[in-house]
Amino acid sequence: MVKKDLLSIIEKIISLDSQMRFASIIDLKGNIVEGIMKTGKNSLETQEENFCKQVSQRRQMRKEFDRPLGKVRYVHVEREKVTQFVIYTARKTIFFTMEPELTIQRKMKIVNQIKRITANL
């Protein structure tokens, strides 16, 4: 998939809701292949690249539990200032953040939309 296509995917993700903050596509080594901070939002992740490397490492650690527990569908972290999600596709990891004030129903709708958008990655 070309970088232009990945940028288009990230733009779709970030535009799903006005409360989205940051979206990125990460390769299996933890490198950000494409990422966007929403205009007008201040970064709360001052070290996005470092955090994305850690997301990749955690993906590898979780694989050891795939056989007994099944594959991870997504990871959801609620923090005081931001909500973080990680979705695994076959060859990429999708990491995105949003404002924590959204309802859980809205958050789950966004997760499902992103899963559909990124299904072929």
N, C-alpha and C positions, 0 to 999 in steps of 0.2 A: 504494500500500500504506500502510495507516495505521500510526502509530507503535506502537500496541499490538501489531500483527502483527510488526513489526520487533523489538520487545522479546521476544516469544515465540520468534522465530528465534534471537536472541542467547542467550536462556536455554537453548535446546536445545543450541546449540554449546558453551557453557561447561560444560554437564553431561555432555558426551560422555566425559570422562575426568577423574579426580581431579587429574591433573597439568596441566590447563588453567589458565591464569593470567588472560588478558584476551581479550576478543572485541569486535569493533566492526564496524559497517556504516558505510561512508564514501561520501558522494555524489561525483559526478564533479569537484566543486570542492574536495574535500579536507575537507569538514566532516563531523564525526562525527554521524551521524543517530541512532545508538543504540550504546551500549557498556556493558560490564560488566567490572569487575575482580572476580575470584572472591573470595569472602569468605575472609579469613584469609591472603590473599597480599598481600605488600607490593609496591607498584609499583616496577618497575625502569625503567619508561618515565616519568620525571618530567615529560616534556613530550609526553604522548600527542597532544594536538591538533597541535602542531608536527610531530611525526613523521607523523601521518596526512595532513597537507598535503603532506609530502614523498612519501608513498606515491602520492598522486594525481598529483603532478608526474612521478614516475618512470613511472607508467602511460602518461602522454602521450608521454614520451620513447621508451618501448618500442614504441609504435604504428608508428614509422617502420620497424621491422624486421619488422612483421607480414607484409608481402607476400613478402619473400625467405625468411624463416625460419618463418613461421606464427605464429599467435597464441600468447601466453603462456598456459600452462595454470595455473601457479601459480609463486610465488617462495618459496624456502626459504632461510632464513639461520640458520646455527648460530652461536651466540655462547657464551661461557664460562658465562654465567649464565641464558641464556634462548634458546629456539628461537622464531623468528618465521616466520610464513607470511602470504602475501598471495594471495588468489584473486580473479580478475576475473569479474564477471557482466556482463550486458549494460549495466546502468545503475548498478551499485554496485560497490564494492571491499570485500572482506571481509579484515580484518586481525585476526590472533589470535596469541597467544603461549602457550607451554607450557614446562614444565620440560624441560631438555635431556636428562635421563636416559632418556627413553622410547626404545625401539628404533626404528629407521628403519621397520620394518614397522608398528609401532603408529602412528607418525606418518602414514604413508601411508594407513592405514585411516581415521584421523581426517580427513585431507584429503578423501578420497573421500566420507565421510559428510557433510562440510560442503558439498561440491559438490552433493550431492543435496538437502540442506536448502535451499540458496540458489539452486537452478537457475532459479527464476522471478523473481529480483530484477533 
